Amino acid sequence: MKKKLYKHSLLLLLGVMGIYLSACKKSDSPYYDYTNTVQTYKGTTLDYLKSKSNTFDSLLLVLDRFPALKDSLTNQKVTLFAPVNENFAASVKYLNQIRKAGGRAPIYLKTADLTELEFMLSKYIIRGNITTSTYTNSVDGLSLNTIVSNYPMHVKAVKADASGFVGGGATTLEYSDMFGSTIRLNWVTTITNAVNIKTNNATINILTPLHNFGFDEFTARLDQ
């Protein structure tokens, strides 16, 4: 499985960058330099996602297939690392390029294998309502478990520089799938564009659009 994942990783990254660069201009992209303008949202996490049109449509589509996960984003204390539409689009496009080359029918979010899709989706939902202050107190970051499978993910806070002061800028989170390894070179890491959006039941951190949904596992898990 790992060899197959590594084989696709570079091509998938190039595909994501191509989609992102061709589609994004500062003037017309809803994802360019995303800033958190709502620090506290009066409603559930699911309500928040629904309130952001053209941003979380794909995530909501996938959530509709998993009522238990939807319930978690409504009634449970969780932390969501929220993938945006482009994260899904790049992964789906690459998967179907591979399938087309092999003469196989396309697979979309509405038809993807439920077990594999749920496992990948659950990677983005951590047990407990955790804010960035928890991560900033740990130099090496923290390993935290996802809902459903208790799969370990890693979170590390990084302070940007500002006005000549090292570490004086905004906090960014590095979110990593460790794949069971303590060696960072084996990890797949993405970063956040916005952090600490508080809802009635959770904390939301929004991922960069350059991330590919599934942490490079999308094609290997679904191209069966």
C-alpha positions as CSV (number, residue, x, y, z in Angstrom):
1,M,0.0,0.0,0.0
2,K,2.8,2.5,1.0
3,K,4.7,2.0,-2.3
4,K,1.5,2.7,-4.2
5,L,0.9,5.8,-2.1
6,Y,4.4,7.2,-2.6
7,K,4.1,6.5,-6.4
8,H,1.1,8.7,-6.7
9,S,2.2,11.5,-4.2
10,L,4.4,13.6,-6.5
11,L,2.0,13.5,-9.5
12,L,-0.9,14.3,-7.2
13,L,1.0,17.3,-5.7
14,L,1.8,18.6,-9.2
15,G,-1.8,18.2,-10.2
16,V,-3.0,20.1,-7.2
17,M,-0.6,22.9,-7.8
18,G,-1.7,23.1,-11.4
19,I,-5.3,23.3,-10.5
20,Y,-4.6,25.9,-7.8
21,L,-2.3,28.1,-9.8
22,S,-4.6,28.1,-12.9
23,A,-7.7,28.8,-10.9
24,C,-6.5,31.2,-8.2
25,K,-6.0,34.9,-8.5
26,K,-6.2,37.3,-5.5
27,S,-9.1,39.1,-7.0
28,D,-11.4,36.1,-7.8
29,S,-10.5,33.2,-5.5
30,P,-12.5,32.6,-2.3
31,Y,-9.5,30.6,-1.0
32,Y,-6.7,33.1,-1.6
33,D,-5.2,34.3,1.7
34,Y,-8.2,33.1,3.7
35,T,-8.6,35.1,6.8
36,N,-10.6,34.3,9.9
37,T,-13.2,37.1,10.1
38,V,-15.5,35.1,12.5
39,Q,-13.7,34.1,15.6
40,T,-16.9,32.9,17.3
41,Y,-19.9,31.5,15.5
42,K,-23.2,31.2,17.3
43,G,-24.3,27.8,16.1
44,T,-23.1,24.2,15.7
45,T,-20.1,23.3,13.6
46,L,-22.3,21.8,10.9
47,D,-24.3,25.1,10.8
48,Y,-21.0,27.0,10.3
49,L,-20.0,24.8,7.4
50,K,-23.4,25.3,5.8
51,S,-23.1,29.1,6.2
52,K,-19.9,29.3,4.0
53,S,-21.2,28.8,0.5
54,N,-18.6,27.7,-2.2
55,T,-16.2,26.7,0.5
56,F,-17.3,23.5,2.2
57,D,-19.8,22.1,-0.3
58,S,-17.8,18.9,-1.0
59,L,-17.3,18.3,2.7
60,L,-21.0,18.6,3.4
61,L,-21.7,16.3,0.5
62,V,-19.5,13.6,2.0
63,L,-20.9,14.2,5.5
64,D,-24.4,13.5,4.1
65,R,-23.3,9.9,3.6
66,F,-22.3,9.5,7.3
67,P,-25.1,10.5,9.7
68,A,-22.9,9.6,12.7
69,L,-20.2,12.0,11.7
70,K,-22.8,14.8,11.0
71,D,-24.1,14.2,14.5
72,S,-20.6,14.6,15.9
73,L,-20.3,18.0,14.3
74,T,-23.6,18.9,15.8
75,N,-23.7,17.5,19.3
76,Q,-20.2,16.3,20.3
77,K,-17.1,18.2,21.5
78,V,-14.6,17.9,18.6
79,T,-11.9,19.7,16.7
80,L,-12.3,19.9,13.0
81,F,-9.5,20.4,10.5
82,A,-11.8,21.5,7.7
83,P,-10.9,20.6,4.1
84,V,-12.2,23.0,1.5
85,N,-13.7,22.3,-1.9
86,E,-10.3,22.4,-3.7
87,N,-8.9,19.7,-1.5
88,F,-11.5,17.3,-2.7
89,A,-11.5,18.4,-6.4
90,A,-7.8,17.7,-6.9
91,S,-8.0,14.3,-5.3
92,V,-11.1,13.3,-7.3
93,K,-9.6,14.6,-10.6
94,Y,-6.3,12.7,-10.1
95,L,-8.1,9.4,-9.2
96,N,-10.2,9.6,-12.3
97,Q,-7.3,10.4,-14.5
98,I,-5.7,7.1,-13.3
99,R,-9.0,5.2,-13.8
100,K,-9.5,6.6,-17.3
101,A,-6.0,5.6,-18.3
102,G,-6.9,2.1,-17.2
103,G,-10.2,2.0,-18.9
104,R,-12.2,2.0,-15.7
105,A,-15.3,4.0,-14.8
106,P,-14.9,7.2,-12.8
107,I,-15.6,7.4,-9.0
108,Y,-17.0,10.4,-7.3
109,L,-17.7,11.4,-3.8
110,K,-21.3,10.2,-4.0
111,T,-20.2,6.8,-5.2
112,A,-16.9,6.2,-3.4
113,D,-16.5,3.2,-1.1
114,L,-18.1,4.0,2.2
115,T,-15.6,2.3,4.4
116,E,-12.6,3.9,2.8
117,L,-14.2,7.3,2.6
118,E,-15.3,7.3,6.2
119,F,-11.8,6.4,7.3
120,M,-10.2,9.2,5.4
121,L,-12.9,11.7,6.5
122,S,-12.5,10.8,10.1
123,K,-8.8,11.9,9.9
124,Y,-10.0,15.5,10.0
125,I,-12.1,15.2,13.1
126,I,-10.3,15.0,16.5
127,R,-11.8,14.0,19.8
128,G,-12.3,16.9,22.2
129,N,-12.7,20.6,21.7
130,I,-9.0,21.8,21.5
131,T,-7.8,25.3,20.8
132,T,-4.3,26.4,19.6
133,S,-3.2,27.3,23.1
134,T,-2.9,23.5,23.8
135,Y,-0.5,23.1,20.9
136,T,1.6,26.1,21.6
137,N,2.7,24.7,25.0
138,S,4.3,21.7,23.2
139,V,7.6,22.2,21.4
140,D,7.3,19.0,19.4
141,G,3.5,19.1,18.9
142,L,1.0,16.6,20.0
143,S,-0.4,13.3,18.8
144,L,-4.2,13.3,19.0
145,N,-6.8,10.6,18.2
146,T,-9.5,10.9,15.6
147,I,-13.1,9.9,16.1
148,V,-14.4,6.6,14.8
149,S,-11.1,4.8,14.6
150,N,-8.9,6.5,17.2
151,Y,-6.4,7.0,14.5
152,P,-3.4,9.1,15.7
153,M,-2.7,12.4,13.9
154,H,-0.1,15.0,14.8
155,V,-0.6,18.7,15.4
156,K,2.1,21.3,15.8
157,A,1.7,25.1,16.3
158,V,4.1,27.4,14.3
159,K,4.4,31.1,15.0
160,A,5.1,33.3,12.0
161,D,7.5,36.2,12.2
162,A,6.1,39.7,12.2
163,S,7.7,43.2,12.0
164,G,11.2,41.8,12.6
165,F,10.2,39.9,15.7
166,V,10.8,36.2,15.4
167,G,7.7,34.2,16.3
168,G,5.7,37.4,16.7
169,G,3.1,36.7,14.0
170,A,0.0,34.7,13.6
171,T,-0.2,31.0,14.6
172,T,-0.3,28.3,11.9
173,L,-1.0,24.7,12.6
174,E,0.8,21.9,10.9
175,Y,-1.5,18.9,10.7
176,S,0.1,15.6,9.9
177,D,-0.8,12.0,9.1
178,M,2.1,10.0,10.7
179,F,1.2,6.7,9.1
180,G,2.3,5.0,12.3
181,S,5.9,6.3,12.0
182,T,8.0,8.4,14.3
183,I,10.1,9.5,11.4
184,R,8.9,12.9,10.1
185,L,10.1,12.2,6.5
186,N,7.3,9.5,6.4
187,W,4.6,11.9,7.4
188,V,2.2,13.8,5.1
189,T,1.7,17.3,6.4
190,T,-0.7,20.1,5.6
191,I,-1.1,23.6,7.1
192,T,-4.0,25.8,8.1
193,N,-5.2,29.0,6.6
194,A,-7.3,29.9,9.6
195,V,-7.5,28.6,13.2
196,N,-9.5,28.8,16.4
197,I,-13.0,29.4,14.9
198,K,-15.2,28.5,17.9
199,T,-18.7,27.1,17.5
200,N,-21.1,25.9,20.1
201,N,-19.5,22.5,20.2
202,A,-16.2,22.6,18.5
203,T,-13.1,24.4,17.3
204,I,-12.6,24.7,13.5
205,N,-9.2,25.1,11.7
206,I,-9.4,25.6,8.0
207,L,-6.9,23.9,5.8
208,T,-4.9,25.3,2.9
209,P,-6.4,24.6,-0.6
210,L,-3.2,23.0,-1.7
211,H,-3.9,20.0,0.6
212,N,-5.2,16.9,-1.2
213,F,-8.0,15.2,0.7
214,G,-7.0,11.9,2.2
215,F,-3.3,12.7,2.9
216,D,-2.2,11.2,-0.4
217,E,-4.3,8.0,0.2
218,F,-7.4,8.9,-1.8
219,T,-6.4,7.1,-5.0
220,A,-4.8,4.1,-3.4
221,R,-7.8,3.5,-1.2
222,L,-10.5,4.0,-3.8
223,D,-8.9,2.8,-7.0
224,Q,-9.8,-0.8,-6.4
